[in-house]
Amino acid sequence: MTYDQVKESIDPSKKKKDLRKVLICPGRDIRVESAFEINVVENVTELTTLLSNNAAALSISDLRVTKLLVEYADLFEVEPVLLSGVPGCDYTPAYEQLTWSLERTGYDALVIEVGSEERMNALKEAERPKMAGGKPVPNKRQDVVDMKVPDDFDVEDGAGYD
């Protein structure tokens, strides 16, 4: 094995696997409402706990904790993505300098996406028939599987088919 092969095998950037993305933003004023849940992180213990619980969005108030997550994201097995434009967040020059290399996504775009998904689900549910032939229509796959076939329907003889 050559030196280059050894170097490639231990280089973390060469063996990048699909990491779970986690949205991060600076410490925010929790009195300001958010359209979706953004967990507040004050220290490393809270960070590791929330990441192990698969938190999707984090508001990190301590720049040192943000730096730890940005620089050692592979150790946490996540890929931080900067969530920009969150109401109540203070995007200071120091924070911007620390997170300049991260992928970015806009808060407003996510709010629109979440809202439209909820509306689409509500429309689908409203259009779905509730009753058919005086019986409730199953809405889950397992309900369909568990449906009882009428006794007078003989599958082997082909009875019931014209």
C-alpha positions in Angstrom: 0.0 0.0 0.0 1.4 3.4 -1.0 1.5 6.5 1.2 -1.3 8.1 -0.9 -3.5 5.1 -0.4 -3.0 5.2 3.3 -3.6 8.9 3.5 -6.9 8.5 1.5 -8.1 5.7 3.7 -7.8 7.9 6.9 -8.7 11.2 5.4 -12.3 12.0 6.7 -13.1 14.1 3.7 -12.4 11.1 1.4 -14.8 8.8 3.2 -17.6 11.2 3.7 -20.8 9.2 4.1 -24.4 10.4 4.0 -24.7 12.5 7.1 -27.9 13.7 8.6 -28.4 17.4 8.1 -29.2 19.6 11.1 -30.3 23.2 10.8 -28.4 25.6 13.0 -28.9 29.3 13.9 -27.5 31.6 16.5 -29.0 32.0 19.9 -32.5 33.4 19.5 -35.0 35.3 21.6 -37.4 32.5 22.7 -40.2 35.0 23.1 -40.4 35.3 19.3 -42.6 32.5 17.8 -41.2 30.1 15.3 -43.3 28.3 12.6 -41.5 25.0 13.5 -39.6 23.7 16.5 -36.1 25.1 17.0 -34.4 23.5 20.0 -32.3 25.9 22.2 -28.7 24.7 23.0 -26.7 26.2 25.8 -23.8 23.7 26.2 -22.2 20.6 24.8 -24.2 18.3 26.9 -27.5 19.7 25.5 -26.0 19.5 22.0 -25.1 15.9 22.2 -28.5 15.0 23.8 -30.5 16.8 21.1 -28.4 15.4 18.3 -28.8 11.8 19.7 -32.6 12.5 19.8 -32.5 13.5 16.1 -33.4 17.1 16.6 -33.8 18.9 13.2 -33.1 22.5 14.1 -30.9 24.0 16.8 -30.4 27.5 18.1 -27.0 27.6 19.6 -26.3 30.5 21.9 -22.6 29.9 22.7 -20.2 30.5 19.8 -17.8 28.0 21.2 -20.4 25.2 20.9 -21.2 26.4 17.4 -17.5 26.2 16.5 -17.3 22.7 18.0 -20.2 21.5 15.9 -19.0 23.2 12.7 -15.4 22.0 13.0 -16.1 18.5 14.3 -19.4 17.7 12.6 -18.1 14.3 11.4 -17.7 13.3 15.1 -21.3 14.1 15.8 -22.3 12.3 12.5 -24.2 15.3 11.2 -23.9 18.0 8.5 -24.7 21.4 9.9 -26.7 23.7 7.6 -27.1 27.4 8.4 -30.7 28.5 8.8 -30.7 32.1 7.8 -33.4 34.7 8.5 -34.8 33.2 11.7 -36.8 35.9 13.6 -35.3 36.8 16.9 -31.7 35.6 16.0 -28.7 37.9 16.1 -26.4 37.0 13.1 -23.3 38.8 14.4 -20.1 39.2 12.3 -18.4 36.6 14.5 -21.2 34.1 13.9 -21.1 34.8 10.1 -17.3 34.3 10.1 -17.7 31.0 11.9 -20.4 29.6 9.7 -19.4 31.1 6.3 -18.4 27.7 4.8 -21.7 26.0 5.6 -24.5 25.2 3.2 -27.4 27.7 3.8 -31.1 27.6 3.7 -33.7 30.3 4.3 -36.2 30.2 7.2 -38.9 31.7 5.0 -38.5 29.0 2.3 -38.9 26.3 5.0 -41.9 27.9 6.5 -43.6 28.1 3.0 -42.6 24.4 2.4 -43.9 23.2 5.7 -47.1 25.2 5.3 -47.8 23.9 1.8 -47.2 20.3 2.8 -49.7 20.6 5.7 -52.3 22.2 3.3 -51.8 19.4 0.7 -52.3 16.7 3.4 -55.5 18.5 4.6 -56.8 18.6 1.0 -56.0 15.0 0.4 -57.8 14.0 3.6 -60.8 16.2 2.7 -61.1 14.6 -0.8 -60.8 11.0 0.5 -64.2 9.3 0.8 -65.3 8.6 4.4 -68.0 6.0 3.7 -68.7 3.5 0.9 -71.6 1.2 0.9 -72.6 2.2 4.4 -69.2 1.1 5.8 -66.2 3.3 6.7 -63.4 3.4 4.1 -60.1 2.2 5.6 -57.4 4.9 5.5 -54.4 2.7 6.4 -52.8 -0.1 4.5 -53.0 -2.4 7.5 -56.8 -1.8 7.7 -57.2 -3.0 4.1 -55.1 -6.1 4.8 -57.1 -6.9 7.9 -60.5 -6.5 6.1 -62.6 -9.6 6.4 -63.6 -11.2 3.1 -67.3 -12.2 3.1 -68.0 -15.9 3.7 -70.0 -16.3 0.5 -67.1 -15.3 -1.6 -65.1 -18.4 -2.6 -61.8 -17.5 -4.1 -60.7 -21.0 -5.1 -63.8 -21.8 -7.2 -63.8 -18.3 -8.8 -67.3 -17.7 -7.3 -68.1 -14.1 -7.1 -66.7 -13.4 -10.5 -68.8 -13.2 -13.5 
